[in-house]
């Protein structure tokens, strides 16, 4: 078995410095043994508090594998089956289509083939919410599908929230409590947390960071974000578990050992059965393959699929399981190389961490597969710059076209009072438009602090200037009926690189009586 690269620490620190990542944590497990569990850098900008092996990072969507494992435990106990109908355990659950409501299974909740569009419903909890998990799950019945049931793949978060509700219905415990008691504690992951109360009670945790003052998110100066504004507890089963390097090393060992606990002796103690491990790793739905441009083209897989909370693909002819995660200024990545009995996990307290983690992922894979070393971090850095440059070009073109139109249009067709009113979207709920002296305001009332001034753009279109600059700017277009009154509002993100969770385009906002 290959050992951790000799220069790994120096390489990590150099990459973090180059790409502006304040803090990271890395875990590497080989043959069931932790060979690295370490923190790098600082917990927050301007602080001398170092990241250590027990420092907590919010994992984002790598939480999904924990939700799958929680379900696996219930399967092992005979309380549910992977192919049970969801309504067998949640009788009031509904999707938009009654046939889908009747047919959707627990397995379907986990594999992104429900027919919902990419990120559908994420505004129910992004960037935060006043809703309970049950209220968000109830809203799913109003979200129209983008495709037919089980016909393709589109990543979502909302159905993992349903999985969380199902765990509560079957076990009698909230997802937070069940995962803490039946997953984290038996696994020996004693520092990890499942809810924001425990998270914020832990002093050894990182602060999230992002670049928000440029023309697009990801450019500009790195700044610290308010972590309490970005943990929508309702969405916890999809992405809010927090963990550390030491704890993630234990998780890797359990995964590689097909559910057997690291401390298992002759009694053979397990977190979940080997059969459940096989189910969770088995590909369920093919996922689209986007070819990387040169010099990253060698990383393009030959096959790509989604299992139960895991991406499954090939690299250099070898199967790997991996999953990434991101939540308001923090990122994570978990990678398993079963044929070599190796796994590694990385967390970062900055949205810039993606470049470092993706590059290191392939550098570590090359190392453990005995392939020649290649500086993939640098190549991913160049790739990110190319995408940002292309986005700026697109924004420049939009601005130029808008300037020409605006020069002739001058002001909106209606007086500002003509746009004011109570509005709502079927699944999101109430959205208010008000007038504050000489400006319009829009307020997503179920989302704390998601309010904006509407600056006139062109025709009947305005542009949001959010009070919280961490929210993606959006265009807001008012459609008028024959009498000149607002009949509908459409929205879409301004940035070509906007995160898919800002699914403004899915909203159908209409006036309310």
For each residue, the residues with C-beta under 8 A, 3 or more apart:
1: 30 31 340 341 342
2: 367 368 370
3: 6 30 35
4: 8 28 35 36
5: 8 11 363 364 367
6: 3
7: 10 11
8: 4 5 11 12 36
9: 12 13 38 40
10: 7 13 14
11: 5 7 8 14 15 363 377
12: 8 9 15 16 24 26 40 356 360
13: 9 10 16 17 40 41
14: 10 11 17 18
15: 11 12 18 19 21 355 356 359 360 377
16: 12 13 19 20 21 22 23 24 40 41 356
17: 13 14 20
18: 14 15 381
19: 15 16 352 353 355 356 381
20: 16 17 211 222 350 352
21: 15 16 24 41 348 349 350 352 353 356
22: 16 41 42 43 44 45 206 209 222 349 350
23: 16 39 40 41 42 43 44 51 55 206 348 349 350
24: 12 16 21 39 40 41 51 346 347 348 349 353 356
25: 37 38 39 40 51 53 55 57 244 245 248 346 347
26: 12 36 37 38 40 245 344 345 346 360
27: 34 36 37 245 246 248 249 252 344 345 346
28: 4 34 35 36 37 249 252 342 343 344 364
29: 32 33 34 35 249 252 253 256 342 343 344
30: 1 3 33 35 341 342
31: 1 341 342
32: 29 253 256 257 262 341
33: 29 30 253
34: 27 28 29 37 246 249 250 253
35: 3 4 28 29 30
36: 4 8 26 27 28
37: 25 26 27 28 34 53 245 246 248 249
38: 9 25 26 53 245
39: 23 24 25 50 51 52 53 55 245
40: 9 12 13 16 23 24 25 26 51
41: 13 16 21 22 23 24 50 51
42: 22 23 45 47 48 49 50 51
43: 22 23 47 49 50 51 55 204 205 206 207 349
44: 22 23 47 49 206 207 209 224 349
45: 22 42 207 209 222 223 224
46: 224
47: 42 43 44
48: 42
49: 42 43 44
50: 39 41 42 43
51: 23 24 25 39 40 41 42 43 55 206 349
52: 39 55 204 245
53: 25 37 38 39 244 245 246
54: 191 204 244 245 246 247
55: 23 25 39 43 51 52 204 205 206 244 245
56: 191 192 193 199 202 204 205 206 242 243 244
57: 25 205 206 242 243 244 330 332 347 348 349
58: 199 208 231 239 240 241 242 327 330 332
59: 62 63 239 240 241 242 243 325 327 332 347
60: 63 239 324 325 326 327 330 331 332
61: 64 157 238 239 323 324 325 326
62: 59 65 239 241 323 324 325 332 333 334 345
63: 59 60 66 67 236 237 238 239 240 241 325
64: 61 67 68 110 160 237 238 239 309 323
65: 62 68 69 255 280 309 310 323 334
66: 63 69 70 179 183 241 309
67: 63 64 70 71 110 160 163 164 167 175 179 237 238 309
68: 64 65 71 72 110 280 308 309 310
69: 65 66 72 73 183 271 272 276 280 309
70: 66 67 73 74 167 175 178 179 182 183
71: 67 68 74 75 80 82 106 110 163 166 167 308
72: 68 69 75 76 259 272 273 276 277 279 280
73: 69 70 76 77 182 183 271 272 276
74: 70 71 77 79 80 167 170 171
75: 71 72 78 79 80 81 82 276 279
76: 72 73 272 273 276
77: 73 74
78: 75
79: 74 75 170 171
80: 71 74 75 84 89 106 166 170
81: 75 84 106
82: 71 75 105 106 107 279 308
83: 105 106 107
84: 80 81 88 89 105 106
85: 88 102 103 104 105
86: 89 90 93 104 105 106 108 109 162 166
87: 90 91 93 101 102
88: 84 85
89: 80 84 86 106 166 169 170
90: 86 87 93 137 162 165 166 169
91: 87
92: 138
93: 86 87 90 101 137 140 162 165
94: 98 101 140 141
95: 100 101 104 114 140 141 145
96: 100 140 141 142 143 144 145
97: 100 101 115 145 149
98: 94 101 102
99: 102 103 149
100: 95 96 97 103 104 114 115 145 149
101: 87 93 94 95 97 98 104 141
102: 85 87 98 99
103: 85 99 100 149
104: 85 86 95 100 101 108 109 114 149
105: 82 83 84 85 86 108 109
106: 71 80 81 82 83 84 86 89 109 110 163 166
107: 82 83 110 111 284 308
108: 86 104 105 111 113 114 150 159
109: 86 104 105 106 114 159 160 162 163 166
110: 64 67 68 71 106 107 159 160 163 284 308 309
111: 107 108 153 284 285 306 307 308
112: 153 154 155 156 159 285 306
113: 108 149 150 151 152 153 154 284 285
114: 95 100 104 108 109 145 149 150 156 159
115: 97 100 145 146 147 148 149 150 151 154
116: 120 121 143 145 146 154 156 158 159
117: 120 145 146 147 154 503 506
118: 146 154 155 156 500 503
119: 122 155 156 157 499 500 501 503
120: 116 117 143 146 154 156 158 503 506
121: 116 124 136 139 140 143 156 157 158 427 503 506
122: 119 125 126 156 157 158 500 501 502 503
123: 126 428 444 447 501 502 503 504 506 507
124: 121 129 131 136 139 158 234 427 428 446
125: 122 128 129 131 136 157 161 232 234 235
126: 122 123 232 235 501 502
127: 229 230 232 328 447 450 468 470 471
128: 125 229 230 231 232 447 448 449 450
129: 124 125 136 232 234 235 446 447 448
130: 446 447 448
131: 124 125 135 136 139 234 446
132: 135 136 234
133: 136 137 161 164 165 175 233 234 235 236 237
134: 137 138 165
135: 131 132 138 139 234
136: 121 124 125 129 131 132 133 139 140 158 161 234 235
137: 90 93 133 134 140 158 161 162 165
138: 92 134 135 141
139: 121 124 131 135 136 142 143 427 428 429
140: 93 94 95 96 121 136 137 143 158 162 427
141: 94 95 96 101 138
142: 96 139 426 427
143: 96 116 120 121 139 140 158 426 427 506
144: 96
145: 95 96 97 100 114 115 116 117 148 149
146: 115 116 117 118 120 154
147: 115 117 151 152 154
148: 115 145 151
149: 97 99 100 103 104 113 114 115 145
150: 108 113 114 115 285
151: 113 115 147 148
152: 113 147 285
153: 111 112 113 285 286 287 288 306
154: 112 113 115 116 117 118 120 146 147
155: 112 118 119 500
156: 112 114 116 118 119 120 121 122 159 160
157: 61 119 121 122 125 160 161 235 238 239 501
158: 116 120 121 122 124 136 137 140 143 161 162 238
159: 108 109 110 112 114 116 156 162 163
160: 64 67 109 110 156 157 163 164 235 237 238 239
161: 125 133 136 137 157 158 164 165 234 235 237 238
162: 86 90 93 109 137 140 158 159 165 166
163: 67 71 106 109 110 159 160 166 167 237
164: 67 133 160 161 167 168 175 236 237 238
165: 90 93 133 134 137 161 162 168 169 175
166: 71 80 86 89 90 106 109 162 163 169 170
167: 67 70 71 74 163 164 170 171 173 175 178 237
168: 164 165 171 172 173 174 175 178
169: 89 90 165 166
170: 74 79 80 89 166 167
171: 74 79 167 168 178 182
172: 168
173: 167 168 177 178 181
174: 168 177 178
175: 67 70 133 164 165 167 168 178 179 194 236 237
176: 179 180 194 195 233 236
177: 173 174 180 181 194
178: 70 167 168 171 173 174 175 181 182 183
179: 66 67 70 175 176 182 183 184 194 241
180: 176 177 183 184 185 193 194
181: 173 177 178 184 185
182: 70 73 171 178 179 185 186
183: 66 69 70 73 178 179 180 186 187 189 271
184: 179 180 181 187 189 190 192 194 247
185: 180 181 182 188 189 190
186: 182 183 261 269 271
187: 183 184 247 250 251 254 261 262 271
188: 185 247 250 261 262 263
189: 183 184 185 192 243 247 250 251
190: 184 185 247
191: 54 56 202 204 243 244 246 247
192: 56 184 189 241 242 243 244 247
193: 56 180 198 199 202 241 242
194: 175 176 177 179 180 184 198 236 240 241 242
195: 176 198 199 233 236 240
196: 199 200 228 231 233 240
197: 200 201
198: 193 194 195 201 202
199: 56 58 193 195 196 202 205 231 242
200: 196 197 205 228
201: 197 198
202: 56 191 193 198 199 205 242
203:
204: 43 52 54 55 56 191
205: 43 55 56 57 199 200 202 242
206: 22 23 43 44 51 55 56 57 330 349
207: 43 44 45 224 225 227 329 349
208: 58 224 225 227 230 327 328 329 330 349 350
209: 22 44 45 222 223 224 225 329 349 350 351 352
210: 217 218 222 223 225 328 329 350 351 470
211: 20 214 217 218 219 220 221 222 223 351 352
212: 217 220 223 469 470
213: 220 221 223 469
214: 211 217 218 219 220
215: 219 392 395
216: 219 388 391 392 395 495 496 497
217: 210 211 212 214 351 472 495 497 498 499
218: 210 211 214 351 352 384 388 497
219: 211 214 215 216 388
220: 211 212 213 214
221: 211 213
222: 20 22 45 209 210 211 350 352
223: 45 209 210 211 212 213
224: 44 45 46 207 208 209
225: 207 208 209 210 229 230 328 329 470
226: 229 230
227: 207 208 230 231 328 329
228: 196 200 231
229: 127 128 225 226 328 448 449 468 470
230: 127 128 208 225 226 227 327 328 329 470
231: 58 128 196 199 227 228 240 327 328
232: 125 126 127 128 129 235 240
233: 133 176 195 196 236 240
234: 124 125 129 131 132 133 135 136 161
235: 125 126 129 133 136 157 160 161 232 238 239 240
236: 63 133 164 175 176 194 195 233 239 240 241
237: 63 64 67 133 160 161 163 164 167 175
238: 61 63 64 67 157 158 160 161 164 235
239: 58 59 60 61 62 63 64 157 160 235 236 325 327
240: 58 59 63 194 195 196 231 232 233 235 236 327
241: 58 59 62 63 66 179 192 193 194 236
242: 56 57 58 59 192 193 194 199 202 205
243: 56 57 59 189 191 192 247 248 251 347
244: 25 53 54 55 56 57 191 192 247 248
245: 25 26 27 37 38 39 52 53 54 55 248 249 345 347
246: 27 34 37 53 54 191 249 250
247: 54 184 187 188 189 190 191 192 243 244 250 251
248: 25 27 37 243 244 245 251 252 334 345 347
249: 27 28 29 34 37 245 246 252 253 345
250: 34 187 188 189 246 247 253 254 262
251: 187 189 243 247 248 254 255 334 345
252: 27 28 29 248 249 255 256 334 336 343 344 345
253: 29 32 33 34 249 250 256 257 262 343
254: 187 250 251 257 259 260 261 262 271
255: 65 251 252 258 277 336 343
256: 29 32 252 253 336 338 341 342 343
257: 32 253 254 260 262
258: 255 274 277 278
259: 72 254 270 271 272 273 274 276 277
260: 254 257 264 268 269 270 271
261: 186 187 188 254 264 269 270 271
262: 32 187 188 250 253 254 257
263: 188 269
264: 260 261 267 268 269 270
265: 268 269
266:
267: 264
268: 260 264 265
269: 186 260 261 263 264 265
270: 259 260 261 264 273 274
271: 69 73 183 186 187 254 259 260 261
272: 69 72 73 76 259 276 277
273: 72 76 259 270 276 277
274: 258 259 270 277 278
275: 278 279
276: 69 72 73 75 76 259 272 273 279 280
277: 72 255 258 259 272 273 274 280 281
278: 258 274 275 281 282
279: 72 75 82 275 276 282 308
280: 65 68 69 72 276 277 307 308 309 310
281: 277 278 307 308 310 312 321 338
282: 278 279 307 308
283: 286 305 306 307 312
284: 107 110 111 113 305 306 307 308
285: 111 112 113 150 152 153 305 306
286: 153 283 303 304 305
287: 153 304 305 306 311
288: 153 304
289: 300 301 303 304
290: 300
291: 297 300
292: 296 297 298 299 300 383
293: 296 297 383 386
294: 297
295: 298 379
296: 292 293 299 300 376 379 380 383
297: 291 292 293 294 300
298: 292 295
299: 292 296 315 362 376
300: 289 290 291 292 296 297
301: 289 304 313 314 315
302: 314
303: 286 289 313 314
304: 286 287 288 289 301 311 312 313
305: 283 284 285 286 287 311 312 313
306: 111 112 153 283 284 285 287 310 311 312
307: 111 280 281 282 283 284 310 311 312 321
308: 68 71 82 107 110 111 279 280 281 282 284
309: 64 65 66 67 68 69 110 280 323
310: 65 68 280 281 306 307 321 322 323 336
311: 287 304 305 306 307 321 322 323
312: 281 283 304 305 306 307 319 320 321
313: 301 303 304 305 319 320 322
314: 301 302 303 317 318 319 320
315: 299 301 318 320 362 365 369
316: 365 366 369 371
317: 314
318: 314 315 337 339 340 369
319: 312 313 314 338 339
320: 312 313 314 315 335 336 337 365
321: 281 307 310 311 312 335 336 338
322: 310 311 313 333 334 335 336 361
323: 61 62 64 65 309 310 311 333 334
324: 60 61 62 331 332 333 354 357
325: 59 60 61 62 63 239 331 332 333
326: 60 61 330 331 332 351 354 499
327: 58 59 60 208 230 231 239 240 330
328: 127 208 210 225 227 229 230 231 470
329: 207 208 209 210 225 227 230 349 350 351
330: 57 58 60 206 208 326 327 347 348 349 350 351 353
331: 60 324 325 326 347 348 350 351 353 354 357
332: 57 58 59 60 62 324 325 326 345 346 347 348 357
333: 62 322 323 324 325 345 346 347 357 358 361
334: 62 65 248 251 252 322 323 343 344 345
335: 320 321 322 343 344 345 361 364 365
336: 252 255 256 310 320 321 322 342 343
337: 318 320 340 341 342 343 365 368 369
338: 256 281 319 321 341
339: 318 319
340: 1 318 337 368 369
341: 1 30 31 32 256 337 338
342: 1 28 29 30 31 256 336 337 368
343: 28 29 252 253 255 256 334 335 336 337
344: 26 27 28 29 252 334 335 361 364
345: 26 27 62 245 248 249 251 252 332 333 334 335
346: 24 25 26 27 332 333 353 356 357 360 361
347: 24 25 57 59 243 245 248 330 331 332 333 353
348: 21 23 24 57 330 331 332 352 353 354 356 357
349: 21 22 23 24 43 44 51 57 206 207 208 209 329 330 353
350: 20 21 22 23 208 209 210 222 329 330 331 353
351: 209 210 211 217 218 326 329 330 331 354
352: 19 20 21 209 211 218 222 348 355 356
353: 19 21 24 330 331 346 347 348 349 350 356 357
354: 324 326 331 348 351 357 358 380 384
355: 15 19 352 358 359 377 380 381 384
356: 12 15 16 19 21 24 346 348 352 353 359 360 377
357: 324 331 332 333 346 348 353 354 360 361
358: 333 354 355 361 362 376 380
359: 15 355 356 362 363 375 376 377 378 379 380 381
360: 12 15 26 346 356 357 363 364 376 377
361: 322 333 335 344 346 357 358 364 365 376
362: 299 315 358 359 365 366 374 376
363: 5 11 359 360 366 367 373 374 375 376 377
364: 5 28 335 344 360 361 367 368
365: 315 316 320 335 337 361 362 368 369 371
366: 316 362 363 369 371 372 373 374 376
367: 2 5 363 364 370 371 373
368: 2 337 340 342 364 365
369: 315 316 318 337 340 365 366
370: 2 367
371: 316 365 366 367 374
372: 366
373: 363 366 367
374: 362 363 366 371 379
375: 359 363 378 379
376: 296 299 358 359 360 361 362 363 366 379 380
377: 11 15 355 356 359 360 363 380 381
378: 359 375 381 382
379: 295 296 359 374 375 376 382 383
380: 296 354 355 358 359 376 377 383 384
381: 18 19 355 359 377 378 384 385
382: 378 379 385 386
383: 292 293 296 379 380 386 387
384: 218 354 355 380 381 387 388
385: 381 382 388 389
386: 293 382 383 389 390
387: 383 384 390 391 497
388: 216 218 219 384 385 391 392 497
389: 385 386 392 393
390: 386 387 393 394 496
391: 216 387 388 394 395 495 496 497
392: 215 216 388 389 395 396
393: 389 390 396 397
394: 390 391 397 398 496
395: 215 216 391 392 398 399 494 495 496
396: 392 393 399 400
397: 393 394 400 401
398: 394 395 401 402
399: 395 396 402 403
400: 396 397 403 404
401: 397 398 404 405
402: 398 399 405 406 457 458
403: 399 400 406 407
404: 400 401 407 408
405: 401 402 408 409 458 459
406: 402 403 409 410 457 458
407: 403 404
408: 404 405
409: 405 406 458 459
410: 406
411: 456
412: 416 419 456 459 460 462
413: 459 460 480 484
414: 417 418 419 460 478 480 484 486
415: 418
416: 412 419 420 435 438 439 440
417: 414 420 435
418: 414 415 484 485 486
419: 412 414 416 433 435 440 478 486
420: 416 417 433 434 435 440
421: 432 433 486 511 512
422: 430 432 511 512
423: 430 431 432 433 489 509 510 511 512
424: 428 429 430 431 509 510 512
425: 428 429 431 507 508 509 510
426: 142 143 508
427: 121 124 139 140 142 143
428: 123 124 139 424 425 431 444 446 507
429: 139 424 425 445 446
430: 422 423 424 445 446 512
431: 423 424 425 428 442 443 444 445 489 509
432: 421 422 423 442 443 445
433: 419 420 421 423 440 441 442 443 454 489
434: 420 440 441 443
435: 416 417 419 420 439 440 441
436: 439 440 441 453
437:
438: 416
439: 416 435 436 453 454 455
440: 416 419 420 433 434 435 436 453 454 462
441: 433 434 435 436 451 452 453 454
442: 431 432 433 451 452 454 464 476
443: 431 432 433 434 450 451
444: 123 428 431 447 450 451
445: 429 430 431 432
446: 124 129 130 131 428 429 430
447: 123 127 128 129 130 444 450
448: 128 129 130 229
449: 128 229 467 468
450: 127 128 443 444 447 466 468 471
451: 441 442 443 444 466 467
452: 441 442 464 465 466 467 471
453: 436 439 440 441 464 465
454: 433 439 440 441 442 462 463 464 465 476
455: 439 462 463 464 465
456: 411 412 462 463
457: 402 406 461 462 463 475
458: 402 405 406 409 461
459: 405 409 412 413 477
460: 412 413 414 477 478 479 480
461: 457 458 475 476 477 478
462: 412 440 454 455 456 457 475 476 477 478
463: 454 455 456 457 473 474 475 476 494
464: 442 452 453 454 455 471 473 474 475 476
465: 452 453 454 455 473
466: 450 451 452 469 470 471 473
467: 449 451 452
468: 127 229 449 450 471
469: 212 213 466
470: 127 210 212 225 229 230 328 466
471: 127 450 452 464 466 468 502
472: 217 493 494 495 498 499 502
473: 463 464 465 466 493 494 495
474: 463 464 491 492 493 494 502 504
475: 457 461 462 463 464 491 492 493 494
476: 442 454 461 462 463 464 489 490 491
477: 459 460 461 462 489 490 491
478: 414 419 460 461 462 486 488 489
479: 460 486 487 488 489 490
480: 413 414 460 484 485 486 487
481: 484 485 486 487
482:
483:
484: 413 414 418 480 481
485: 418 480 481 511
486: 414 418 419 421 478 479 480 481 489 511
487: 479 480 481 510 511
488: 478 479 508 509 510
489: 423 431 433 476 477 478 479 486 507 509 510
490: 476 477 479 505 507 508 509
491: 474 475 476 477 504 505 507 509
492: 474 475 504 505
493: 472 473 474 475 498 502 504 505
494: 395 463 472 473 474 475 498
495: 216 217 391 395 472 473 498
496: 216 390 391 394 395
497: 216 217 218 387 388 391
498: 217 472 493 494 495 502
499: 119 217 326 472 502
500: 118 119 122 155 503
501: 119 122 123 126 157
502: 122 123 126 471 472 474 493 498 499
503: 117 118 119 120 121 122 123 500 506 507
504: 123 474 491 492 493 507
505: 490 491 492 493
506: 117 120 121 123 143 503
507: 123 425 428 489 490 491 503 504
508: 425 426 488 490
509: 423 424 425 431 488 489 490 491
510: 423 424 425 487 488 489
511: 421 422 423 485 486 487
512: 421 422 423 424 430
513:
